[in-house]
Amino acid sequence: MPSSVEKQILEELRMLRERVERLEALLEERLIGVEEPEPDEVEAIKEYTNAKKKGKVSFIKLEDLKI
C-alpha cells in the first residue's frame, strides 16, 4: 500500500500532466494558423495587392450595403 507521501507525489504528477496537456493543446491551436498558403491563395493575394495598388479596390461599410 502506498504511503501518504507517495500518494501526494502521484497526485502532483497527475496535476502536472494535466497542465502540460493543456499547454500542448493551446500551442497546437496557436500553430494551426501558421501554415504556408496554397499556390492559388498566393495568386489571389497577388491579384488583390495589384488591384489595391492600382486603386481598383474600394472598401464600403457594411451598413452601406443594400441587400
C-alpha positions as protocol buffer text, in pm:
chain_id: "A"
residue {
  index: 1
  type: MET
  ca { x: 0 y: 0 z: 0 }
}
residue {
  index: 2
  type: PRO
  ca { x: 148 y: 337 z: -99 }
}
residue {
  index: 3
  type: SER
  ca { x: 240 y: 575 z: 176 }
}
residue {
  index: 4
  type: SER
  ca { x: 84 y: 920 z: 207 }
}
residue {
  index: 5
  type: VAL
  ca { x: 400 y: 1079 z: 62 }
}
residue {
  index: 6
  type: GLU
  ca { x: 381 y: 854 z: -243 }
}
residue {
  index: 7
  type: LYS
  ca { x: 11 y: 935 z: -286 }
}
residue {
  index: 8
  type: GLN
  ca { x: 89 y: 1306 z: -269 }
}
residue {
  index: 9
  type: ILE
  ca { x: 367 y: 1272 z: -526 }
}
residue {
  index: 10
  type: LEU
  ca { x: 137 y: 1074 z: -755 }
}
residue {
  index: 11
  type: GLU
  ca { x: -134 y: 1340 z: -726 }
}
residue {
  index: 12
  type: GLU
  ca { x: 115 y: 1618 z: -804 }
}
residue {
  index: 13
  type: LEU
  ca { x: 241 y: 1426 z: -1107 }
}
residue {
  index: 14
  type: ARG
  ca { x: -116 y: 1388 z: -1232 }
}
residue {
  index: 15
  type: MET
  ca { x: -174 y: 1762 z: -1191 }
}
residue {
  index: 16
  type: LEU
  ca { x: 148 y: 1839 z: -1379 }
}
residue {
  index: 17
  type: ARG
  ca { x: 49 y: 1604 z: -1661 }
}
residue {
  index: 18
  type: GLU
  ca { x: -289 y: 1777 z: -1690 }
}
residue {
  index: 19
  type: ARG
  ca { x: -126 y: 2120 z: -1707 }
}
residue {
  index: 20
  type: VAL
  ca { x: 126 y: 2006 z: -1969 }
}
residue {
  index: 21
  type: GLU
  ca { x: -156 y: 1859 z: -2178 }
}
residue {
  index: 22
  type: ARG
  ca { x: -345 y: 2190 z: -2159 }
}
residue {
  index: 23
  type: LEU
  ca { x: -34 y: 2382 z: -2265 }
}
residue {
  index: 24
  type: GLU
  ca { x: 20 y: 2140 z: -2551 }
}
residue {
  index: 25
  type: ALA
  ca { x: -338 y: 2189 z: -2668 }
}
residue {
  index: 26
  type: LEU
  ca { x: -301 y: 2568 z: -2656 }
}
residue {
  index: 27
  type: LEU
  ca { x: 19 y: 2554 z: -2858 }
}
residue {
  index: 28
  type: GLU
  ca { x: -143 y: 2334 z: -3120 }
}
residue {
  index: 29
  type: GLU
  ca { x: -435 y: 2577 z: -3150 }
}
residue {
  index: 30
  type: ARG
  ca { x: -197 y: 2870 z: -3195 }
}
residue {
  index: 31
  type: LEU
  ca { x: 17 y: 2691 z: -3453 }
}
residue {
  index: 32
  type: ILE
  ca { x: -268 y: 2573 z: -3674 }
}
residue {
  index: 33
  type: GLY
  ca { x: -284 y: 2912 z: -3847 }
}
residue {
  index: 34
  type: VAL
  ca { x: 89 y: 2908 z: -3923 }
}
residue {
  index: 35
  type: GLU
  ca { x: 72 y: 2716 z: -4249 }
}
residue {
  index: 36
  type: GLU
  ca { x: 211 y: 2817 z: -4585 }
}
residue {
  index: 37
  type: PRO
  ca { x: -58 y: 2938 z: -4827 }
}
residue {
  index: 38
  type: GLU
  ca { x: -161 y: 2720 z: -5120 }
}
residue {
  index: 39
  type: PRO
  ca { x: -48 y: 2827 z: -5470 }
}
residue {
  index: 40
  type: ASP
  ca { x: -397 y: 2950 z: -5561 }
}
residue {
  index: 41
  type: GLU
  ca { x: -408 y: 3155 z: -5239 }
}
residue {
  index: 42
  type: VAL
  ca { x: -71 y: 3313 z: -5325 }
}
residue {
  index: 43
  type: GLU
  ca { x: -207 y: 3407 z: -5668 }
}
residue {
  index: 44
  type: ALA
  ca { x: -525 y: 3556 z: -5517 }
}
residue {
  index: 45
  type: ILE
  ca { x: -317 y: 3763 z: -5275 }
}
residue {
  index: 46
  type: LYS
  ca { x: -102 y: 3893 z: -5563 }
}
residue {
  index: 47
  type: GLU
  ca { x: -412 y: 3987 z: -5761 }
}
residue {
  index: 48
  type: TYR
  ca { x: -557 y: 4168 z: -5463 }
}
residue {
  index: 49
  type: THR
  ca { x: -239 y: 4365 z: -5388 }
}
residue {
  index: 50
  type: ASN
  ca { x: -204 y: 4463 z: -5754 }
}
residue {
  index: 51
  type: ALA
  ca { x: -566 y: 4579 z: -5771 }
}
residue {
  index: 52
  type: LYS
  ca { x: -516 y: 4770 z: -5446 }
}
residue {
  index: 53
  type: LYS
  ca { x: -207 y: 4946 z: -5583 }
}
residue {
  index: 54
  type: LYS
  ca { x: -399 y: 5044 z: -5898 }
}
residue {
  index: 55
  type: GLY
  ca { x: -687 y: 5182 z: -5692 }
}
residue {
  index: 56
  type: LYS
  ca { x: -935 y: 4926 z: -5819 }
}
residue {
  index: 57
  type: VAL
  ca { x: -1024 y: 4812 z: -5470 }
}
residue {
  index: 58
  type: SER
  ca { x: -1253 y: 5020 z: -5256 }
}
residue {
  index: 59
  type: PHE
  ca { x: -1397 y: 4948 z: -4918 }
}
residue {
  index: 60
  type: ILE
  ca { x: -1751 y: 5018 z: -4813 }
}
residue {
  index: 61
  type: LYS
  ca { x: -1910 y: 4993 z: -4473 }
}
residue {
  index: 62
  type: LEU
  ca { x: -2138 y: 4700 z: -4407 }
}
residue {
  index: 63
  type: GLU
  ca { x: -2407 y: 4946 z: -4305 }
}
residue {
  index: 64
  type: ASP
  ca { x: -2394 y: 5099 z: -4654 }
}
residue {
  index: 65
  type: LEU
  ca { x: -2460 y: 4769 z: -4830 }
}
residue {
  index: 66
  type: LYS
  ca { x: -2800 y: 4740 z: -4986 }
}
residue {
  index: 67
  type: ILE
  ca { x: -2913 y: 4379 z: -4992 }
}
